[in-house]
Amino acid sequence: MAENQLKTVNFGPGHVLMKQGSRGNVAWLLQDGEVEVYAESEEGGKKSLARLSGKQVVGEMALIDNGLRTASVVVRAPVTATEIPRDVFNKMFDSCEPLARHVLSHLVNAVRASRGIAIVESAVSGPTIRSSEDSGRILERRVFGAGTFIFRENDPGEAAYLIQSGSVNIMHETTLVASLGPGRTFGEIALLRNAKRMASAVVGENGAAVEIIRRREFDKAINSMPKILQSLTNAYLGYLVGSPVK
């Protein structure tokens, strides 16, 4: 099914678009109306997470990482939406460069983790995330000793990094945010936001070898995304940093 042949659907107030814990096979691009996203506790309580309207996509996270629905969505004002089946969404996702798919999957996991939801490790990692450049190109690879700062909080964001061996600790002031190993990327948030670093990256006790992904290559990968997925990337960043990203 081509994107221009997607079905338009209408839902009235009270209609449940998706239920937390269910398997996701479709996403929706809202055209007008309003929906409420809420989480349900095991005791039956409900916590409102967001109200969405306008050109926003709902239900896509379970399609990106093949996980279960992490929230329920109910219509609050009459909705007209474009229905995006899993196969169509997957074609859009697969059309991106591997690095872009990895970044989007990473953001989904970051959003899930921020809500206390179990994450699904991306199947796109390690050498497979390199961009569409010739696989035989000379990699910009550097080896760092234990305790070395690859970048510090508030430094300008000039590159992202792929860990080839060893480990890197992400620190906010003196707090350990994450410890990353081979196949993981870091430093991409500052590039996406075009902003200073929000945390420091310190090499672990056994040192680390990393591939440096410069902004030109990074931007090329992100720009390979269809507009819908670029909008999702922007929305996830806005959620994670607490304000919309321009």
C-alpha positions as a Markdown table, in Angstrom:
| # | Residue | x | y | z |
|---|---|---|---|---|
| 1 | Met | 0.0 | 0.0 | 0.0 |
| 2 | Ala | 1.5 | 3.4 | -1.0 |
| 3 | Glu | 1.5 | 6.2 | 1.5 |
| 4 | Asn | -0.9 | 8.2 | -0.6 |
| 5 | Gln | -3.4 | 5.3 | -0.5 |
| 6 | Leu | -3.6 | 5.2 | 3.3 |
| 7 | Lys | -7.1 | 5.0 | 4.8 |
| 8 | Thr | -8.6 | 8.0 | 6.6 |
| 9 | Val | -10.6 | 7.0 | 9.7 |
| 10 | Asn | -12.9 | 8.9 | 12.1 |
| 11 | Phe | -13.4 | 8.3 | 15.8 |
| 12 | Gly | -15.8 | 9.8 | 18.3 |
| 13 | Pro | -15.2 | 10.8 | 21.9 |
| 14 | Gly | -14.6 | 7.9 | 24.2 |
| 15 | His | -13.2 | 5.6 | 21.5 |
| 16 | Val | -10.1 | 3.6 | 22.7 |
| 17 | Leu | -7.5 | 3.8 | 20.0 |
| 18 | Met | -5.2 | 1.4 | 21.8 |
| 19 | Lys | -4.9 | -0.4 | 25.1 |
| 20 | Gln | -1.8 | -0.6 | 27.3 |
| 21 | Gly | -0.1 | -4.0 | 27.1 |
| 22 | Ser | -1.6 | -5.0 | 23.8 |
| 23 | Arg | 0.4 | -5.8 | 20.6 |
| 24 | Gly | 0.7 | -3.0 | 18.2 |
| 25 | Asn | -0.1 | -3.4 | 14.5 |
| 26 | Val | -1.1 | 0.1 | 13.5 |
| 27 | Ala | -0.3 | 3.7 | 14.2 |
| 28 | Trp | -2.3 | 6.9 | 13.5 |
| 29 | Leu | -1.4 | 10.3 | 12.1 |
| 30 | Leu | -3.9 | 12.7 | 13.7 |
| 31 | Gln | -5.4 | 15.2 | 11.2 |
| 32 | Asp | -7.7 | 17.0 | 13.7 |
| 33 | Gly | -9.3 | 16.3 | 17.1 |
| 34 | Glu | -7.7 | 15.4 | 20.4 |
| 35 | Val | -6.6 | 12.2 | 22.2 |
| 36 | Glu | -5.5 | 11.6 | 25.7 |
| 37 | Val | -2.5 | 9.3 | 26.5 |
| 38 | Tyr | -2.6 | 7.6 | 29.9 |
| 39 | Ala | -0.8 | 4.9 | 31.8 |
| 40 | Glu | -2.7 | 2.3 | 33.9 |
| 41 | Ser | -1.4 | 0.9 | 37.1 |
| 42 | Glu | -1.8 | -2.7 | 38.2 |
| 43 | Glu | -4.2 | -1.5 | 40.9 |
| 44 | Gly | -6.5 | 0.0 | 38.1 |
| 45 | Gly | -5.5 | 3.6 | 38.5 |
| 46 | Lys | -4.9 | 5.9 | 35.6 |
| 47 | Lys | -2.3 | 8.6 | 35.1 |
| 48 | Ser | -2.6 | 11.1 | 32.3 |
| 49 | Leu | 0.6 | 11.4 | 30.3 |
| 50 | Ala | -0.3 | 13.8 | 27.5 |
| 51 | Arg | -3.1 | 15.3 | 25.4 |
| 52 | Leu | -2.3 | 15.3 | 21.7 |
| 53 | Ser | -3.8 | 17.2 | 18.8 |
| 54 | Gly | -2.8 | 18.4 | 15.3 |
| 55 | Lys | -0.3 | 16.6 | 13.1 |
| 56 | Gln | 1.0 | 14.1 | 15.6 |
| 57 | Val | 1.5 | 10.3 | 15.4 |
| 58 | Val | 0.3 | 7.9 | 18.1 |
| 59 | Gly | 0.8 | 4.2 | 18.5 |
| 60 | Glu | 4.2 | 4.1 | 16.6 |
| 61 | Met | 6.5 | 3.2 | 19.5 |
| 62 | Ala | 5.3 | -0.5 | 19.5 |
| 63 | Leu | 6.0 | -0.6 | 15.8 |
| 64 | Ile | 9.5 | 0.8 | 16.1 |
| 65 | Asp | 10.7 | -1.7 | 18.7 |
| 66 | Asn | 8.1 | -4.4 | 18.3 |
| 67 | Gly | 7.3 | -4.1 | 22.0 |
| 68 | Leu | 3.9 | -4.0 | 23.7 |
| 69 | Arg | 1.8 | -0.8 | 23.9 |
| 70 | Thr | 3.2 | 1.2 | 26.8 |
| 71 | Ala | 0.1 | 3.4 | 27.3 |
| 72 | Ser | -3.6 | 3.6 | 26.4 |
| 73 | Val | -5.0 | 6.3 | 24.1 |
| 74 | Val | -8.6 | 7.4 | 24.2 |
| 75 | Val | -10.4 | 10.0 | 21.9 |
| 76 | Arg | -11.4 | 13.2 | 23.8 |
| 77 | Ala | -12.6 | 15.3 | 20.8 |
| 78 | Pro | -13.8 | 13.8 | 17.5 |
| 79 | Val | -10.7 | 12.6 | 15.6 |
| 80 | Thr | -9.9 | 12.3 | 11.9 |
| 81 | Ala | -6.7 | 10.3 | 11.4 |
| 82 | Thr | -4.7 | 8.6 | 8.7 |
| 83 | Glu | -4.2 | 4.9 | 9.6 |
| 84 | Ile | -0.7 | 3.6 | 9.1 |
| 85 | Pro | -0.5 | -0.2 | 9.1 |
| 86 | Arg | 2.7 | -1.9 | 10.4 |
| 87 | Asp | 3.9 | -2.9 | 7.0 |
| 88 | Val | 3.7 | 0.7 | 5.7 |
| 89 | Phe | 5.4 | 2.1 | 8.8 |
| 90 | Asn | 8.1 | -0.6 | 8.6 |
| 91 | Lys | 8.8 | 0.5 | 5.0 |
| 92 | Met | 9.3 | 4.1 | 6.1 |
| 93 | Phe | 11.5 | 3.0 | 8.9 |
| 94 | Asp | 13.5 | 0.6 | 6.7 |
| 95 | Ser | 14.1 | 3.4 | 4.1 |
| 96 | Cys | 16.2 | 5.3 | 6.7 |
| 97 | Glu | 19.9 | 4.9 | 6.9 |
| 98 | Pro | 20.9 | 2.4 | 9.7 |
| 99 | Leu | 22.3 | 5.2 | 11.9 |
| 100 | Ala | 19.0 | 7.0 | 11.7 |
| 101 | Arg | 17.1 | 3.9 | 12.7 |
| 102 | His | 19.4 | 3.3 | 15.6 |
| 103 | Val | 19.0 | 6.9 | 16.9 |
| 104 | Leu | 15.2 | 6.7 | 16.7 |
| 105 | Ser | 15.1 | 3.3 | 18.5 |
| 106 | His | 17.5 | 4.8 | 21.1 |
| 107 | Leu | 15.1 | 7.7 | 21.7 |
| 108 | Val | 12.1 | 5.3 | 22.0 |
| 109 | Asn | 14.0 | 3.4 | 24.7 |
| 110 | Ala | 14.9 | 6.6 | 26.5 |
| 111 | Val | 11.2 | 7.7 | 26.6 |
| 112 | Arg | 10.2 | 4.2 | 27.8 |
| 113 | Ala | 12.9 | 4.3 | 30.5 |
| 114 | Ser | 11.8 | 7.8 | 31.6 |
| 115 | Arg | 8.3 | 6.4 | 32.2 |
| 116 | Gly | 9.7 | 3.4 | 34.2 |
| 117 | Ile | 8.8 | 1.0 | 31.3 |
| 118 | Ala | 11.0 | -2.0 | 30.3 |
| 119 | Ile | 13.0 | -1.3 | 27.2 |
| 120 | Val | 13.7 | -3.5 | 24.1 |
| 121 | Glu | 17.3 | -3.5 | 22.9 |
| 122 | Ser | 17.6 | -2.3 | 19.3 |
| 123 | Ala | 18.5 | -4.9 | 16.8 |
| 124 | Val | 20.3 | -2.2 | 14.9 |
| 125 | Ser | 23.7 | -1.8 | 16.6 |
| 126 | Gly | 27.4 | -2.0 | 16.3 |
| 127 | Pro | 29.0 | -2.0 | 12.9 |
| 128 | Thr | 25.5 | -2.2 | 11.2 |
| 129 | Ile | 24.6 | 1.4 | 12.2 |
| 130 | Arg | 27.3 | 2.9 | 10.0 |
| 131 | Ser | 25.9 | 5.1 | 7.3 |
| 132 | Ser | 25.6 | 4.4 | 3.6 |
| 133 | Glu | 29.2 | 5.4 | 3.0 |
| 134 | Asp | 31.3 | 2.7 | 1.4 |
| 135 | Ser | 31.9 | -0.1 | 3.9 |
| 136 | Gly | 35.6 | -0.1 | 3.1 |
| 137 | Arg | 36.2 | 3.6 | 4.0 |
| 138 | Ile | 38.8 | 4.5 | 6.5 |
| 139 | Leu | 37.1 | 4.9 | 9.9 |
| 140 | Glu | 37.9 | 7.8 | 12.2 |
| 141 | Arg | 38.8 | 5.6 | 15.2 |
| 142 | Arg | 40.4 | 6.7 | 18.4 |
| 143 | Val | 41.5 | 4.9 | 21.6 |
| 144 | Phe | 41.1 | 6.5 | 25.0 |
| 145 | Gly | 42.6 | 5.6 | 28.3 |
| 146 | Ala | 40.6 | 4.9 | 31.5 |
| 147 | Gly | 39.2 | 8.1 | 33.1 |
| 148 | Thr | 39.6 | 10.2 | 29.9 |
| 149 | Phe | 36.8 | 12.7 | 29.3 |
| 150 | Ile | 35.6 | 12.4 | 25.6 |
| 151 | Phe | 33.5 | 15.4 | 26.2 |
| 152 | Arg | 32.3 | 17.4 | 29.2 |
| 153 | Glu | 28.9 | 18.8 | 30.2 |
| 154 | Asn | 28.3 | 22.1 | 28.4 |
| 155 | Asp | 30.8 | 21.4 | 25.7 |
| 156 | Pro | 29.6 | 22.1 | 22.1 |
| 157 | Gly | 28.2 | 19.1 | 20.3 |
| 158 | Glu | 30.5 | 18.3 | 17.4 |
| 159 | Ala | 30.2 | 14.6 | 16.9 |
| 160 | Ala | 28.5 | 11.4 | 18.0 |
| 161 | Tyr | 30.4 | 8.2 | 18.9 |
| 162 | Leu | 30.1 | 4.5 | 18.4 |
| 163 | Ile | 31.8 | 2.3 | 21.0 |
| 164 | Gln | 33.9 | -0.5 | 19.3 |
| 165 | Ser | 35.4 | -1.9 | 22.5 |
| 166 | Gly | 35.6 | -1.0 | 26.2 |
| 167 | Ser | 33.1 | 1.1 | 28.0 |
| 168 | Val | 32.0 | 4.7 | 28.5 |
| 169 | Asn | 30.2 | 6.2 | 31.4 |
| 170 | Ile | 27.7 | 9.0 | 30.9 |
| 171 | Met | 27.7 | 11.4 | 33.9 |
| 172 | His | 25.5 | 14.3 | 34.9 |
| 173 | Glu | 27.7 | 16.2 | 37.4 |
| 174 | Thr | 28.7 | 13.4 | 39.8 |
| 175 | Thr | 25.8 | 11.1 | 39.0 |
| 176 | Leu | 26.2 | 8.0 | 36.8 |
| 177 | Val | 23.4 | 8.2 | 34.2 |
| 178 | Ala | 24.4 | 5.1 | 32.1 |
| 179 | Ser | 27.3 | 2.8 | 31.5 |
| 180 | Leu | 27.6 | 1.9 | 27.8 |
| 181 | Gly | 29.5 | -1.0 | 26.1 |
| 182 | Pro | 30.4 | -2.1 | 22.6 |
| 183 | Gly | 27.9 | -1.4 | 19.9 |
| 184 | Arg | 26.3 | 1.6 | 21.7 |
| 185 | Thr | 26.3 | 5.2 | 20.5 |
| 186 | Phe | 26.4 | 8.3 | 22.6 |
| 187 | Gly | 26.6 | 12.1 | 22.1 |
| 188 | Glu | 23.8 | 12.2 | 19.5 |
| 189 | Ile | 21.4 | 14.2 | 21.6 |
| 190 | Ala | 23.5 | 17.4 | 21.4 |
| 191 | Leu | 23.7 | 17.0 | 17.6 |
| 192 | Leu | 19.9 | 16.5 | 17.3 |
| 193 | Arg | 19.3 | 19.6 | 19.5 |
| 194 | Asn | 22.1 | 21.6 | 18.0 |
| 195 | Ala | 23.0 | 22.5 | 21.6 |
| 196 | Lys | 25.6 | 22.0 | 24.3 |
| 197 | Arg | 26.3 | 18.7 | 26.0 |
| 198 | Met | 23.8 | 17.8 | 28.7 |
| 199 | Ala | 26.2 | 15.3 | 30.3 |
| 200 | Ser | 29.8 | 14.2 | 30.3 |
| 201 | Ala | 31.3 | 11.1 | 28.7 |
| 202 | Val | 34.1 | 9.4 | 30.7 |
| 203 | Val | 36.0 | 6.3 | 29.6 |
| 204 | Gly | 35.6 | 3.3 | 31.8 |
| 205 | Glu | 38.3 | 1.5 | 33.8 |
| 206 | Asn | 39.4 | -0.7 | 30.9 |
| 207 | Gly | 39.7 | 2.1 | 28.3 |
| 208 | Ala | 37.7 | 2.4 | 25.1 |
| 209 | Ala | 38.0 | 2.5 | 21.3 |
| 210 | Val | 35.4 | 4.5 | 19.6 |
| 211 | Glu | 34.4 | 5.5 | 16.0 |
| 212 | Ile | 33.8 | 9.2 | 15.6 |
| 213 | Ile | 30.7 | 10.1 | 13.7 |
| 214 | Arg | 31.1 | 13.7 | 12.5 |
| 215 | Arg | 28.1 | 16.1 | 12.2 |
| 216 | Arg | 28.0 | 15.9 | 8.3 |
| 217 | Glu | 27.6 | 12.2 | 8.3 |
| 218 | Phe | 25.2 | 12.3 | 11.2 |
| 219 | Asp | 23.0 | 14.9 | 9.6 |
| 220 | Lys | 23.0 | 13.0 | 6.3 |
| 221 | Ala | 21.6 | 9.9 | 8.1 |
| 222 | Ile | 18.9 | 11.9 | 10.0 |
| 223 | Asn | 17.8 | 13.7 | 6.9 |
| 224 | Ser | 17.2 | 10.3 | 5.2 |
| 225 | Met | 14.2 | 9.9 | 7.4 |
| 226 | Pro | 10.7 | 10.5 | 6.0 |
| 227 | Lys | 9.1 | 13.7 | 7.4 |
| 228 | Ile | 6.8 | 11.7 | 9.7 |
| 229 | Leu | 9.8 | 10.0 | 11.4 |
| 230 | Gln | 11.7 | 13.3 | 11.6 |
| 231 | Ser | 8.6 | 14.8 | 13.4 |
| 232 | Leu | 8.7 | 11.8 | 15.8 |
| 233 | Thr | 12.4 | 12.4 | 16.5 |
| 234 | Asn | 11.6 | 16.0 | 17.3 |
| 235 | Ala | 8.7 | 15.0 | 19.6 |
| 236 | Tyr | 10.8 | 12.5 | 21.5 |
| 237 | Leu | 13.5 | 15.0 | 22.1 |
| 238 | Gly | 11.0 | 17.5 | 23.3 |
| 239 | Tyr | 9.7 | 15.0 | 25.8 |
| 240 | Leu | 13.1 | 14.0 | 27.0 |
| 241 | Val | 14.5 | 17.6 | 27.5 |
| 242 | Gly | 11.2 | 19.0 | 28.8 |
| 243 | Ser | 10.4 | 21.4 | 26.0 |
| 244 | Pro | 9.7 | 21.4 | 22.2 |
| 245 | Val | 12.8 | 21.2 | 20.1 |
| 246 | Lys | 13.0 | 23.7 | 17.2 |
